[in-house]
Amino acid sequence: MTQDHLRTRAGLWMGVGAYLLWGVLPLYFKALTHVDPVEIVAHRILWSLLFLGALATLWHRWPTMRAAVANRRVLMTLAATSILIGVNWLIYIWAVLNGHVLEGSLGYYLNPLVNVLLGVFLLKEKLTRAQTLAVLLAAAGVAVLAFGAGSGLWISLTLAFSFATYGYLRKVAPVESLEGLSIETAILAPLALAWVLWLASKGESGLGMDMTTTLLLAAAGAITAIPLLLFTAAAKRLPYSTLGFLQYIAPSLQFLLAVLVFGEKLTTSHIICFAAIWTSLIIFTFEGVRLGRAAARARTAAF
């Protein structure tokens, strides 16, 4: 087995692991419904920074961390991605705590299709007829939801566009996963620390409220960092189309949790929208497989 095959296989397992963990993440946030969403985000940032700092020390990554910080282009890119991931975290946690896990899952179902749009507008990629049909079908589904039950549609669209843009920028940024995520959390840490200290000064902090809450907030570092490290490492090793396909794991688990565990109402508009999204994803996936096989045959013929 070649080095490239080993790298791809490792990336595949990393991607699967990341999306499985993200798929069950609502269970963790539901246990913190009594804590303010902004405080949860702040603790995610601060405890992640401590966790990542320990990993950087253990794996001797501080020299590469300093090199990344010294690179102005990398630093500017990570400043942008830190904002994107911070917004994504805040909106998603708020959605889970307020009974909008369905809208959250829809946002991550839309993510691969937003990746397509980024490829078209930023990379000037061309769509086949089948891919165009898939995008139009997804847009029609979103339009139905917007007219029928669109009060939470902004959640889905914000999550989809923020994470798709985050994934794109992290893929093209010349920085490894640990270094990149550490710098992102370091950029956000001063604001997070200020918020936690302000809440503590008012006696409204969740930290210290009770042992369970304190332990859950302290665990936010590992719970946040591990799937993100797996995701960014997978993004470096896998084609973006493959990474997009793996994305279906997380929203599928979230969808099942929303309906079967949390008892969220599945409206007719939701059903039509999800059906359109699922159909468009099936079309897009089969078209991607077809194009991949055609490219492989072309490479074989060239030799």
C-alpha positions in Angstrom: 0.0 0.0 0.0 1.4 3.4 -1.0 2.0 6.3 1.3 -0.8 8.2 -0.5 -3.2 5.3 0.2 -2.3 5.2 3.8 -2.7 8.9 4.1 -6.2 8.8 2.5 -7.3 5.9 4.7 -6.1 7.7 7.8 -8.0 10.8 6.6 -11.2 8.7 6.0 -11.2 7.4 9.6 -10.4 10.8 11.0 -13.3 12.3 9.1 -15.7 9.5 10.2 -14.7 10.0 13.8 -15.2 13.7 13.6 -18.7 13.5 12.2 -19.8 10.8 14.6 -18.7 12.9 17.5 -20.5 16.0 16.1 -23.6 13.9 15.5 -24.1 13.1 19.1 -23.0 16.6 20.4 -26.6 17.8 21.1 -26.7 15.3 23.9 -23.9 17.2 25.6 -25.4 20.6 25.1 -28.8 19.4 26.3 -27.2 18.6 29.6 -26.3 22.4 29.9 -29.7 23.9 29.1 -29.4 25.9 32.4 -26.2 27.7 31.2 -26.2 30.7 28.9 -25.1 29.8 25.4 -22.5 32.5 25.2 -20.9 31.2 28.4 -20.8 27.7 27.0 -19.0 29.0 23.9 -16.6 31.0 26.1 -15.8 27.8 28.1 -15.4 25.8 24.9 -12.7 28.3 23.8 -10.8 28.6 27.1 -10.8 24.8 28.0 -9.9 24.0 24.3 -6.9 26.4 24.6 -5.7 24.6 27.7 -6.2 21.2 26.1 -4.5 22.2 22.9 -1.6 23.8 24.8 -1.1 20.4 26.6 -1.1 18.6 23.3 1.4 21.1 21.7 3.7 20.5 24.6 3.4 16.7 24.5 3.9 16.6 20.8 6.6 19.3 20.7 4.7 21.5 18.3 5.5 25.0 19.7 8.2 25.8 17.1 5.7 25.1 14.3 3.1 27.2 16.2 5.5 30.1 16.4 6.3 29.8 12.6 2.5 29.8 11.8 2.0 33.0 13.9 4.9 34.6 12.2 3.3 34.0 8.8 1.1 37.1 8.2 -1.0 35.3 5.5 -1.7 32.3 7.8 -2.4 34.6 10.8 -5.0 36.7 8.8 -6.6 33.5 7.5 -6.9 32.1 11.0 -8.3 35.3 12.3 -11.1 34.9 9.8 -11.7 31.3 10.6 -11.7 32.0 14.3 -14.7 34.4 13.8 -16.4 31.8 11.5 -16.1 29.0 14.0 -17.1 31.2 16.9 -20.3 32.2 15.2 -21.0 28.6 14.2 -20.6 27.4 17.8 -22.8 30.2 19.2 -25.6 29.7 16.7 -25.5 25.9 17.0 -25.5 25.9 20.8 -28.3 28.4 21.0 -30.3 26.3 18.5 -29.9 23.1 20.5 -30.8 24.8 23.8 -33.9 26.3 22.3 -35.3 23.2 20.6 -34.0 23.8 17.1 -31.9 20.7 16.5 -33.9 20.0 13.3 -32.8 23.3 11.9 -29.3 22.6 13.0 -29.2 19.3 11.2 -30.7 20.9 8.1 -27.8 23.4 8.2 -25.2 20.7 8.1 -27.1 18.8 5.3 -26.9 22.0 3.3 -23.2 22.3 3.9 -22.0 20.0 1.0 -24.2 22.0 -1.4 -22.7 25.3 -0.1 -19.3 23.8 -0.7 -20.4 23.4 -4.4 -21.4 27.0 -4.6 -18.1 28.1 -3.1 -16.3 26.0 -5.7 -18.4 27.6 -8.5 -18.0 31.2 -7.3 -14.5 31.1 -5.8 -12.7 28.5 -7.8 -14.7 29.0 -11.0 -15.6 25.3 -11.1 -18.2 24.1 -13.7 -21.3 22.1 -12.7 -22.7 19.3 -14.8 -26.4 19.2 -15.5 -27.0 16.7 -12.7 -25.1 18.8 -10.2 -27.0 21.9 -11.3 -30.3 20.0 -10.9 -29.2 18.9 -7.4 -28.4 22.5 -6.3 -31.8 23.8 -7.8 -33.7 21.0 -6.0 -32.0 21.9 -2.7 -32.8 25.5 -3.2 -36.5 24.6 -3.9 -36.6 22.6 -0.6 -35.2 25.6 1.3 -37.8 27.9 -0.4 -40.6 25.5 0.8 -39.3 25.6 4.3 -38.9 29.4 4.2 -42.6 29.8 3.2 -44.0 27.0 5.4 -42.0 27.1 8.6 -39.2 29.5 8.0 -38.8 31.0 11.5 -35.7 28.9 12.1 -34.3 28.9 8.5 -31.8 31.6 9.4 -30.2 29.0 11.8 -29.7 26.5 9.0 -28.3 29.0 6.5 -25.9 30.6 9.0 -24.6 27.2 10.1 -24.2 26.0 6.5 -22.4 29.0 5.2 -20.2 29.6 8.2 -18.9 26.1 8.4 -18.5 25.6 4.7 -16.5 28.8 4.5 -14.5 27.7 7.6 -13.7 24.3 6.0 -12.6 25.9 2.7 -10.3 28.4 4.4 -8.8 25.8 6.7 -8.2 23.5 3.7 -6.2 26.1 1.7 -4.4 27.6 4.8 -0.8 26.2 4.9 -1.0 25.2 8.6 -1.6 21.9 10.3 -4.7 21.1 12.4 -3.3 21.4 15.9 -1.4 24.6 15.2 -4.4 26.2 13.3 -7.0 25.3 16.0 -4.7 26.5 18.8 -4.1 29.9 17.1 -7.9 30.2 16.4 -8.8 29.6 20.1 -5.9 31.9 21.2 -7.4 34.7 19.1 -10.8 34.2 20.7 -9.6 33.6 24.2 -9.3 37.2 25.5 -13.0 37.8 24.7 -14.0 34.5 26.2 -12.0 35.1 29.4 -13.5 38.6 29.7 -17.0 37.2 29.4 -16.5 34.5 32.0 -14.9 36.9 34.4 -17.8 39.4 33.9 -20.3 36.6 34.6 -18.4 35.5 37.7 -18.3 39.1 39.0 -22.1 39.2 38.8 -22.4 35.8 40.4 -24.0 34.3 37.3 -21.3 31.9 36.1 -22.2 28.3 35.5 -18.7 27.3 36.7 -19.1 26.3 40.3 -22.9 26.2 40.1 -22.7 22.5 40.9 -20.3 19.6 40.4 -22.0 18.2 37.3 -22.2 21.6 35.5 -18.5 22.4 36.4 -17.3 19.0 35.1 -19.4 19.4 31.9 -18.0 22.9 31.2 -14.4 21.7 31.9 -14.9 18.8 29.5 -15.8 21.3 26.8 -12.1 21.6 25.8 -11.7 18.0 24.8 -15.2 17.7 23.5 -14.6 20.7 21.2 -11.0 20.1 20.2 -11.0 16.4 19.4 -13.6 16.4 16.6 -12.2 19.7 15.2 -8.6 18.3 15.2 -9.9 15.1 13.4 -11.8 17.3 10.9 -9.0 19.6 10.0 -6.6 16.7 9.8 -9.0 14.8 7.5 -9.5 18.0 5.3 -5.7 17.9 4.7 -5.8 14.2 3.6 -9.0 13.8 1.7 -10.5 15.3 -1.5 -13.0 18.0 -0.5 -15.8 16.0 -2.2 -15.1 13.0 0.0 -15.1 15.2 3.1 -18.5 16.6 2.0 -19.9 13.1 1.6 -18.8 12.2 5.2 -20.7 15.3 6.4 -24.0 13.4 6.0 -23.2 11.3 9.1 -23.5 14.2 11.6 -26.8 15.8 10.5 -28.3 12.3 10.1 -27.6 11.5 13.8 -28.8 15.0 14.8 -32.0 14.5 12.8 -32.7 11.2 14.6 -32.0 12.8 18.0 -34.2 15.8 17.2 -37.2 13.6 16.3 -36.8 10.4 18.3 -35.1 11.7 21.5 -35.9 15.4 21.9 -39.5 15.2 20.4 -39.2 18.2 18.1 -42.1 18.6 15.7 -41.6 17.5 12.1 -43.8 19.7 10.0 -44.9 19.1 6.4 -42.5 21.9 5.3 -39.7 20.1 7.1 -40.5 16.8 5.4 -40.6 18.4 1.9 -37.4 20.3 2.6 -35.5 17.4 4.0 -36.8 15.1 1.1 -35.5 17.7 -1.4 -32.1 18.0 0.3 -31.7 14.2 0.6 -32.6 13.7 -3.1 -30.2 16.4 -4.2 -27.5 14.9 -2.1 -28.1 11.5 -3.6 -27.9 13.0 -7.1 -24.8 14.9 -6.3 -23.1 11.9 -4.7 -23.8 9.6 -7.7 -22.6 12.3 -10.1 -19.4 12.7 -8.0 -18.8 8.9 -8.2 -19.5 8.9 -12.0 -17.1 11.8 -12.6 -14.4 10.2 -10.3 -14.6 7.0 -12.3 -14.4 8.9 -15.6 -11.3 10.8 -14.4 -9.7 7.5 -13.3 -10.4 5.9 -16.7 -8.9 9.0 -18.4 -5.7 8.8 -16.3 -5.4 5.1 -17.1 -5.8 5.7 -20.8 -3.2 8.4 -20.7 -0.6 5.9 -19.5 
